[in-house]
């Protein structure tokens, strides 16, 4: 990852940081002022404790004023002046303790709130990025979602997005704070001894060299760590989503073995990343420790000699560091440790920044994906009233990726599993699977059109075209005479309801599930939809009726009940187009007949599509379109199509009938 790419990522994060900029500036200003204040207070307090209370040296003028003692405590500068008496030292100690108590209260009430202020700033920024990522993911087409792993998206949104918070701490606030304290320590050391300050600066040269040598390795480890944890999250999501299949096939041991393998891989990746960071830190600490020990030895000699400090006289009015004494020794030693310690801190920040930018790049990868289903430049209003839906020479095929690589899943190179920032439409040379090959179909308002065909013939894909979940590669789908690509996507989906074969329900009440995504619908509308879907009766038998709480994914209901609730959810939206995917697959014959009758009455002025294999459902349709190998070969009513001696639909019905009789 080049320096240019790092700056690009920082610039990419700026829109999410900008709303909190004034709070960031306020936080950093308060922190800087507080730091300077604390340095000054600590220097004065250190001198008072070490040189005045312990040794008995007389006070500097300003120290006497602060402690509220008389002139007899103040130094005259004479070489033979008497030290403070035991009583005077106790008074200085007691007054100093009082100031410590006051300072502690100030810190408790003021500085202690700074971490909470910082956390509030950071989490607001993270919240903005997460919302933006989820919003973008929702608008990506099924072309992306059909290949992308759900667990990877979850890891990007939950974990990788948090790197923008660490960006503030590790790449902005952290370096600013570390550099500030390091420079301040060097300035203070320079006032006492330029030689010691220069030694601390020179030790930074090999530290920088070591860091440069370790950086490519740490970046590689950081990438491997995030990929491994993303795969682990995906494994968890896939395992729990398929828990019924796992149990039914007694595959618990196999799933556990896979999880064990992925978990160990993630653990090893995290360990290797941290091991490299520790090795770099240990090498830097060895160099810094050698300088600290050498500096302490030299400083101790100067104290014994009572050597003059370099610029100590400049602050002699406040602290007695004009010559090397116990207080000056301790203060200089602390500054050496502070400077070298902050150097270690900067190295750690640099290492964490490598992982940070890898994660941030993964987060922005999701944001940088451009939806391929978008509104045109000047979208037209949805045609009303809707007279019909027409498919004209519709061609479509799925891309089959040749393979999946780590870099693709990482999102830093053209992805084989979906688009990338530099490659919005994946073109990796993978084979394409033709699904629709010139489909022509017209469905009029007030009719029920059944789409019939073998599994894999393209039925669901054709219905996805009507919802504009995909766009045709050639040909067009039109409402009345308007190509749906000239309409707003929101208008199309607001005017089209679908009940999927997979009955997805949510934890919540029955009423909430039926009214899901149907804004402004009353309880009467919910009940009316349930009656059309033949669900009102069994809902009334439930403990709390429409207010009965359902388990996750509607686990408390039978498959047929879940299916009817899904149909009611589609009906309550009252849209001019209704698509039902295998609507009666789990219903008994009596309920199926009642439901189809209700739908025929309800859909008198609507376009209704049925995707089904059940012959009892097909027979009552106004129009049957037989789809095979991506083409519609026959259309007509059941009776019309059955009169064709060698018709494909007739052969299909006969094969289905034989299969049912054999099964019976």
C-alpha positions in Angstrom: 0.0 0.0 0.0 1.7 3.2 -1.2 1.8 6.5 0.7 -0.5 7.9 -2.1 -3.1 5.2 -1.4 -2.9 6.0 2.4 -3.6 9.7 1.7 -6.5 8.7 -0.7 -8.0 6.6 2.1 -7.7 9.5 4.6 -9.4 11.8 2.0 -12.1 9.2 1.5 -12.8 9.2 5.2 -13.0 13.0 5.3 -16.7 13.3 4.5 -17.6 11.2 7.5 -15.2 13.1 9.8 -16.1 16.6 8.7 -19.5 16.8 10.6 -17.6 16.3 13.8 -14.6 18.5 12.9 -15.4 21.3 15.4 -15.7 18.8 18.2 -12.3 17.3 17.1 -10.7 20.7 17.1 -12.2 21.5 20.5 -11.0 18.1 21.9 -7.5 18.5 20.7 -7.2 22.1 21.8 -8.4 21.2 25.3 -6.0 18.3 25.4 -3.0 20.4 24.3 -3.8 23.2 26.8 -4.3 20.6 29.6 -1.0 18.9 28.7 1.0 22.2 28.8 -0.7 23.1 32.1 0.1 19.7 33.6 3.7 19.8 32.5 4.2 23.1 34.2 2.4 22.0 37.4 4.3 18.7 37.5 7.7 20.6 37.1 6.8 22.9 40.0 5.4 20.1 42.2 8.5 17.9 41.4 10.9 20.6 42.5 8.9 21.3 45.6 8.8 17.7 46.7 12.3 16.7 45.7 14.4 19.8 46.5 12.3 21.7 49.1 10.5 19.1 51.2 13.1 16.3 51.0 16.4 18.3 50.7 15.3 21.6 52.4 16.2 24.1 49.7 14.5 27.4 50.0 11.6 28.3 47.8 11.6 30.3 44.5 9.6 33.6 44.8 6.5 32.3 42.8 6.5 29.1 44.8 6.2 31.1 48.0 3.3 33.1 46.6 1.4 30.0 45.4 1.9 28.2 48.8 1.1 31.4 50.8 4.2 31.5 52.9 6.4 34.5 53.9 9.7 35.9 52.7 11.6 33.9 55.2 11.0 30.8 53.0 12.4 32.4 49.8 15.9 31.9 48.6 18.3 34.8 48.6 20.7 33.2 46.1 23.5 33.2 48.7 25.8 30.1 48.7 25.7 29.9 52.5 22.0 30.4 53.2 20.4 28.2 55.8 18.1 25.3 54.6 14.5 25.2 55.6 13.9 24.0 59.1 11.9 20.8 59.8 8.8 22.8 60.7 9.1 24.9 57.6 9.4 21.8 55.4 6.3 20.3 57.0 4.4 23.5 56.3 5.5 23.4 52.6 4.6 19.7 52.5 1.1 20.3 54.0 0.5 23.3 51.6 1.6 21.1 48.7 -0.8 18.3 49.7 -3.6 20.8 49.8 -2.8 21.9 46.2 -2.6 18.2 45.2 -6.1 17.8 46.6 -7.4 20.8 44.7 -5.7 19.6 41.5 -7.2 16.2 41.9 -10.7 17.6 42.1 -10.0 19.7 39.0 -8.8 16.6 37.2 -11.7 14.5 38.3 -14.2 17.1 37.2 -12.5 18.3 34.0 -9.9 16.0 32.4 -11.7 12.8 33.4 -14.6 13.8 31.1 -12.3 14.1 28.0 -12.2 10.3 27.2 -16.0 10.3 27.2 -16.1 13.3 24.9 -13.6 11.6 22.6 -15.6 8.4 22.6 -18.8 10.3 21.6 -17.0 11.9 18.7 -15.5 8.6 17.5 -18.7 6.6 17.6 -20.7 9.3 15.8 -18.2 9.1 12.9 -18.3 5.3 12.9 -22.2 5.4 12.9 -22.2 7.6 9.8 -19.9 5.2 7.9 -21.8 2.1 8.9 -25.1 3.6 7.8 -23.6 4.6 4.5 -22.2 1.1 4.0 -25.5 -0.7 4.7 -27.3 1.8 2.5 -24.9 1.1 -0.4 -25.2 -2.7 0.1 -29.0 -2.4 -0.1 -28.8 -0.6 -3.4 -26.4 -3.1 -5.0 -28.0 -5.4 -7.5 -28.5 -9.1 -7.2 -25.6 -9.5 -9.6 -23.3 -8.6 -6.7 -25.2 -10.2 -3.9 -25.6 -13.5 -5.7 -21.8 -14.0 -5.4 -20.8 -12.1 -2.3 -20.7 -13.9 1.1 -23.0 -12.5 3.6 -20.5 -13.0 6.4 -17.9 -11.0 4.6 -20.4 -8.1 4.3 -21.2 -8.3 8.0 -17.5 -8.3 8.9 -16.9 -5.2 6.7 -19.8 -3.3 8.2 -19.2 -4.3 11.8 -15.4 -4.6 12.1 -13.7 -2.9 9.1 -15.9 0.2 9.4 -14.6 0.6 13.0 -11.2 1.5 11.5 -12.5 5.0 10.8 -12.7 5.4 14.6 -9.2 4.1 14.9 -8.1 6.4 12.1 -8.8 9.3 14.4 -7.0 7.8 17.3 -4.1 6.0 15.6 -3.5 8.2 12.5 -4.6 11.6 13.7 -5.0 12.1 17.5 -2.4 9.5 18.5 0.4 10.8 16.3 -0.4 14.4 17.2 -0.4 13.6 20.9 2.8 11.5 20.7 4.7 14.0 18.6 3.5 16.8 20.9 4.8 15.1 24.0 8.0 14.0 22.3 8.8 17.5 21.1 7.9 19.0 24.4 10.2 16.5 26.2 13.1 17.3 23.8 12.6 21.1 24.3 12.7 20.6 28.1 15.7 18.4 27.8 17.4 20.9 25.6 16.9 23.6 28.3 18.7 21.3 30.7 21.3 19.6 28.4 21.5 19.8 24.6 23.8 16.7 24.7 21.1 14.5 26.2 18.5 15.9 23.9 20.7 15.1 20.9 21.3 11.6 22.1 17.6 11.0 22.3 17.2 12.4 18.7 19.9 10.2 17.3 18.5 7.0 18.7 15.4 7.7 16.5 17.5 7.0 13.4 17.9 3.2 13.8 14.3 3.0 15.2 13.0 4.6 11.9 15.1 2.2 9.9 13.9 -0.9 11.8 10.3 0.3 11.3 10.8 0.7 7.6 12.2 -2.8 7.3 9.2 -4.4 9.2 6.4 -2.4 7.6 5.9 -4.5 4.4 5.7 -7.7 6.6 3.3 -6.1 9.0 1.0 -5.0 6.1 1.0 -8.5 4.7 0.1 -9.9 8.1 -2.6 -7.4 8.6 -4.2 -8.3 5.3 -4.1 -12.1 6.1 -5.6 -11.4 9.6 -8.6 -9.6 8.2 -9.2 -12.1 5.5 -9.1 -15.0 8.0 -11.5 -13.3 10.3 -13.8 -12.4 7.5 -13.9 -16.0 6.4 -14.6 -17.1 10.0 -17.5 -14.7 10.2 -18.8 -16.1 6.9 -18.5 -19.6 8.2 -20.5 -18.8 11.3 -23.3 -17.1 9.3 -23.5 -20.0 6.8 -23.5 -22.6 9.5 -26.3 -21.1 11.6 -28.4 -20.2 8.5 -28.4 -23.8 7.5 -28.7 -25.3 11.0 -31.8 -27.4 10.0 -29.9 -29.0 7.1 -26.9 -29.6 9.3 -29.0 -31.4 11.9 -31.1 -33.3 9.4 -27.9 -34.7 7.8 -26.0 -35.3 11.1 -23.3 -32.9 9.8 -22.5 -31.3 13.2 -19.1 -32.8 13.4 -18.2 -31.7 9.9 -19.4 -28.2 10.5 -17.4 -28.1 13.8 -14.3 -29.3 12.0 -14.6 -26.6 9.4 -15.2 -23.9 12.1 -12.2 -25.3 14.1 -10.0 -25.0 11.0 -11.2 -21.4 10.2 -10.9 -20.3 13.8 -7.3 -21.6 14.1 -6.5 -19.9 10.9 -7.8 -16.6 12.2 -6.0 -17.1 15.6 -2.7 -17.8 13.8 -3.1 -14.8 11.6 -3.8 -12.5 14.6 -0.9 -14.1 16.5 1.6 -13.6 13.6 0.6 -10.0 13.2 1.1 -9.2 16.9 4.3 -11.2 17.0 5.9 -9.1 14.3 4.8 -5.9 16.1 6.3 -7.3 19.4 9.6 -8.1 17.6 9.8 -4.6 16.2 8.9 -3.0 19.6 11.5 -5.2 21.4 14.3 -4.1 19.0 13.3 -0.5 19.4 13.0 -0.8 23.2 16.6 -2.3 23.3 18.0 0.8 21.6 15.9 3.2 23.6 16.7 1.5 26.9 20.4 1.7 26.2 20.2 5.5 25.7 18.0 5.9 28.8 20.6 4.0 31.0 23.5 5.9 29.5 21.7 9.2 30.0 20.9 8.4 33.7 24.5 7.5 34.3 25.7 10.9 32.9 23.0 12.9 34.7 23.9 11.3 38.1 27.5 12.4 37.5 26.5 16.0 36.8 24.4 16.0 40.0 27.4 14.9 42.0 29.5 17.7 40.4 26.6 20.2 40.9 27.1 21.3 37.4 25.1 24.1 36.0 22.2 23.3 33.6 22.2 24.7 30.1 19.2 27.1 30.4 18.0 26.3 34.0 18.4 29.8 35.1 15.7 30.9 32.7 13.1 29.2 34.9 14.8 29.7 38.2 12.0 32.0 39.3 9.6 29.0 39.4 11.8 26.0 39.9 15.3 25.5 41.2 16.9 23.8 38.2 19.8 26.3 37.7 22.2 23.5 38.8 21.9 19.8 38.6 20.3 18.6 41.8 18.0 15.8 42.8 14.9 17.5 41.3 16.7 18.4 38.1 18.0 14.8 37.8 14.6 13.3 38.4 12.9 15.7 36.0 15.5 15.2 33.2 15.3 11.4 33.7 11.5 11.6 33.3 11.8 13.6 30.1 14.3 11.1 28.6 11.8 8.3 29.5 9.0 10.4 28.1 10.7 11.1 24.8 11.8 7.4 24.3 8.5 6.1 25.5 6.6 8.3 23.0 9.0 7.0 20.3 7.8 3.5 21.2 4.2 4.8 21.1 4.8 6.2 17.6 6.1 2.9 16.4 3.1 1.1 17.8 0.8 3.6 16.2 2.5 3.1 12.9 2.1 -0.7 13.1 -1.6 -0.3 14.1 -2.0 2.1 11.2 -1.0 -0.5 8.7 -3.8 -2.8 9.9 -6.1 0.2 10.2 -5.7 1.2 6.5 -6.2 -2.4 5.3 -9.5 -2.5 7.2 -10.5 1.0 6.0 -9.8 0.0 2.4 -12.1 -3.0 2.9 -14.8 -0.8 4.3 -14.6 1.7 1.5 -14.6 -1.1 -1.1 -18.2 -1.7 -0.3 -18.9 2.1 -0.6 -17.1 2.4 -3.8 -19.2 -0.3 -5.5 -21.5 1.4 -8.0 -25.0 -0.1 -8.4 -25.6 -1.2 -11.9 -29.4 -0.8 -11.5 -29.8 3.0 -11.4 -32.4 5.6 -12.5 -32.0 7.2 -15.9 -31.1 10.9 -16.2 -34.7 12.0 -16.7 -37.0 9.2 -15.4 -40.6 9.2 -16.5 -43.5 8.8 -14.1 -45.0 5.3 -13.6 -47.7 4.7 -16.1 -51.3 4.7 -14.7 -53.5 3.0 -15.2 -51.3 -0.1 -15.9 -52.7 -1.9 -18.9 -50.1 -4.6 -19.1 -46.5 -5.9 -18.8 -44.5 -6.9 -21.9 -41.2 -8.7 -22.3 -39.7 -8.1 -25.7 -36.8 -10.3 -26.9 -35.3 -10.4 -23.4 -31.8 -11.9 -23.1 -29.9 -12.4 -19.9 -27.0 -14.6 -18.6 -25.2 -15.0 -15.3 -21.4 -14.7 -15.1 -19.7 -17.8 -13.7 -16.5 -16.7 -11.9 -13.6 -19.0 -12.8 -12.3 -19.0 -9.2 -12.1 -16.8 -6.1 -8.8 -15.4 -4.8 -7.9 -13.8 -1.5 -7.3 -10.5 -3.2 -10.8 -10.6 -4.7 -12.4 -11.3 -1.3 -10.2 -8.6 0.2 -11.6 -6.0 -2.2 -8.3 -4.6 -3.3 -8.1 -5.9 -6.8 -10.6 -6.7 -9.5 -12.9 -9.1 -7.7 -13.9 -12.4 -9.1 -16.8 -12.5 -6.7 -18.2 -9.2 -7.7 -17.3 -5.6 -8.7 -14.4 -3.7 -7.3 -13.6 0.0 -7.0 -11.6 -0.1 -10.2 -13.8 -2.7 -11.9 -17.5 -2.0 -11.3 -18.6 -4.8 -13.7 -16.5 -7.9 -13.2 -15.0 -9.2 -16.4 -12.6 -11.9 -15.3 -12.9 -14.1 -18.3 -15.4 -16.4 -16.5 -17.9 -18.4 -18.5 -21.4 -17.0 -18.9 -24.5 -19.1 -18.2 -27.4 -18.0 -20.6 -30.7 -18.1 -18.7 -33.1 -16.1 -20.9 -32.7 -16.3 -24.7 -35.2 -13.9 -26.4 -38.3 -14.1 -24.1 -41.4 -12.6 -25.6 -44.5 -12.3 -23.3 -47.4 -10.0 -22.8 -49.5 -10.0 -19.6 -52.7 -7.9 -19.5 -54.2 -6.2 -16.5 -57.0 -8.2 -14.9 -55.4 -11.6 -15.9 -53.4 -14.2 -14.1 -50.3 -15.4 -16.0 -48.7 -18.7 -14.9 -45.0 -19.1 -15.8 -44.4 -22.8 -16.1 -41.2 -24.7 -16.7 -38.7 -27.1 -15.4 -36.3 -26.2 -12.6 -33.6 -23.9 -14.0 -35.6 -22.8 -17.0 -35.4 -19.1 -16.0 -38.8 -18.5 -14.4 -37.5 -16.6 -11.3 -35.0 -14.7 -13.4 -37.7 -13.5 -15.7 -39.7 -12.2 -12.7 -36.6 -10.5 -11.4 -36.5 -8.6 -14.7 -40.0 -7.2 -14.0 -38.8 -6.0 -10.5 -35.7 -4.6 -12.2 -33.4 -6.6 -9.9 -31.5 -7.3 -13.1 -31.4 -5.5 -16.4 -31.7 -7.4 -19.7 -28.5 -7.7 -21.7 -30.6 -7.3 -24.8 -34.3 -6.6 -25.3 -36.6 -4.8 -22.9 -39.3 -5.1 -20.2 -42.1 -2.5 -20.6 -45.0 -1.3 -18.5 -47.7 -0.3 -21.1 -45.3 1.0 -23.8 -42.7 2.4 -21.4 -39.3 0.6 -21.0 -38.9 0.2 -17.3 -35.3 1.5 -17.5 -36.9 4.9 -18.2 -38.8 4.7 -14.9 -37.6 5.3 -11.3 -36.4 2.1 -9.6 -38.3 3.1 -6.5 -41.5 3.5 -8.5 -41.2 0.1 -10.1 -40.7 -1.7 -6.8 -43.3 0.4 -5.0 -45.7 -0.8 -7.7 -44.7 -4.5 -7.7 -45.3 -6.9 -4.8 -43.7 -10.3 -4.6 -44.2 -13.3 -2.4 -41.1 -15.5 -2.6 -41.0 -19.3 -2.5 -38.7 -19.0 0.6 -41.1 -17.6 3.2 -39.0 -15.0 5.1 -40.6 -13.8 8.3 -39.2 -11.7 11.1 -39.3 -11.8 14.9 -42.3 -9.6 15.8 -46.1 -9.8 15.7 -48.2 -11.3 13.0 -49.5 -7.8 12.1 -46.0 -6.4 11.9 -45.0 -9.2 9.5 -48.0 -8.7 7.2 -47.6 -4.9 7.2 -43.8 -5.1 6.7 -42.8 -2.4 4.1 -46.4 -1.3 3.7 -46.5 2.2 5.0 -49.7 3.8 6.0 -51.7 0.6 6.1 -54.3 0.2 8.9 -55.2 -2.8 10.9 -58.2 -3.2 8.7 -56.0 -3.4 5.6 -53.8 -6.0 7.3 -56.9 -8.1 8.1 -58.3 -7.7 4.6 -55.0 -9.0 3.1 -55.0 -11.9 5.5 -58.5 -12.9 4.4 -57.5 -12.9 0.7 -54.5 -15.1 1.6 -56.6 -17.5 3.7 -54.7 -16.6 6.8 -57.3 -14.8 8.8 -58.8 -17.9 10.3 -55.7 -19.5 11.7 -54.5 -16.1 13.0 -57.7 -15.7 14.9 -57.0 -19.0 16.6 -53.7 -17.9 17.9 -53.3 -16.8 21.5 -53.2 -13.0 20.8 -54.4 -13.0 17.2 -52.7 -10.5 15.1 -50.6 -9.3 18.0 -49.1 -12.8 18.6 -45.3 -12.7 18.7 -43.6 -14.9 16.2 -40.2 -16.5 16.8 -37.2 -15.8 14.6 -38.0 -16.5 10.9 -41.6 -17.5 12.0 -40.4 -20.7 13.7 -43.7 -21.1 15.6 -45.7 -21.5 12.4 -46.1 -24.4 9.9 -44.7 -24.0 6.4 -48.2 -23.5 5.0 -49.0 -20.8 7.5 -45.7 -19.0 6.8 -46.5 -19.2 3.1 -49.9 -17.6 3.6 -48.5 -14.8 5.7 -45.9 -14.1 2.9 -48.8 -13.9 0.4 -50.7 -11.5 2.7 -47.6 -9.3 3.0 -47.6 -9.0 -0.8 -51.3 -8.4 -1.1 -51.5 -5.7 1.6 -49.3 -3.4 -0.5 -52.1 -3.2 -3.0 -49.8 -2.8 -6.0 -50.8 -3.0 -9.7 -48.4 -6.0 -10.2 -48.3 -9.1 -8.0 -45.7 -11.9 -8.4 -46.2 -15.1 -6.5 -43.4 -17.7 -6.5 -44.9 -21.2 -5.8 -47.7 -19.6 -3.8 -49.5 -22.9 -3.0 -46.7 -25.3 -2.7 -47.4 -26.1 0.9 -51.1 -25.7 0.9 -53.8 -28.5 0.9 -56.1 -28.7 -2.0 -59.1 -27.0 -0.3 -57.0 -24.0 0.9 -55.3 -23.7 -2.5 -58.7 -23.6 -4.3 -60.0 -20.9 -1.9 -56.8 -18.9 -2.2 -56.8 -18.9 -6.0 -60.4 -17.9 -6.1 -59.7 -14.9 -3.8 -56.7 -13.9 -5.9 -58.8 -14.0 -9.1 -61.4 -11.7 -7.5 -58.7 -9.4 -5.9 -56.7 -9.1 -9.1 -59.4 -8.1 -11.5 -57.6 -4.8 -12.4 -54.1 -6.0 -11.7 -51.3 -8.0 -13.5 -50.7 -11.2 -11.5 -47.9 -13.6 -12.2 -47.7 -17.1 -10.8 -44.5 -19.2 -10.8 -45.6 -22.7 -10.1 -45.3 -26.4 -10.8 -48.7 -27.5 -9.3 -51.1 -28.4 -12.0 -54.1 -27.5 -9.9 -52.8 -23.9 -9.7 -51.9 -23.8 -13.4 -55.3 -24.8 -14.7 -57.1 -21.8 -13.4 -54.7 -19.2 -14.9 -55.9 -16.9 -17.7 -52.7 -17.4 -19.5 -49.9 -20.0 -19.3 -46.4 -19.3 -20.6 -44.3 -22.4 -20.9 -40.6 -21.6 -20.5 -37.9 -24.0 -21.5 -34.2 -23.4 -22.0 -34.6 -19.7 -21.6 -37.4 -19.3 -24.2 -41.2 -19.2 -24.1 -42.3 -21.8 -26.6 -46.1 -21.8 -25.9 -48.7 -19.5 -24.5 -52.4 -20.0 -23.9 -54.9 -21.4 -21.5 -54.6 -24.9 -20.1 -57.3 -26.3 -22.3 -55.8 -24.7 -25.5 -52.3 -25.9 -24.8 -53.5 -29.5 -23.9 -55.1 -29.8 -27.4 -51.7 -29.6 -29.1 -50.6 -33.2 -29.8 -46.9 -32.7 -29.5 -47.0 -29.6 -27.4 -44.2 -29.0 -24.9 -46.7 -27.9 -22.2 -48.8 -31.1 -22.8 -45.6 -33.2 -22.4 -44.7 -31.4 -19.3 -48.2 -31.9 -17.7 -48.2 -35.6 -18.7 -44.7 -36.1 -17.1 -45.9 -34.3 -13.9 -49.1 -36.4 -13.8 -47.1 -39.6 -14.2 -44.7 -38.5 -11.4 -47.6 -37.7 -9.1 -49.3 -41.0 -9.7 -46.1 -42.8 -9.1 -45.5 -40.9 -5.9 -49.1 -41.6 -4.8 
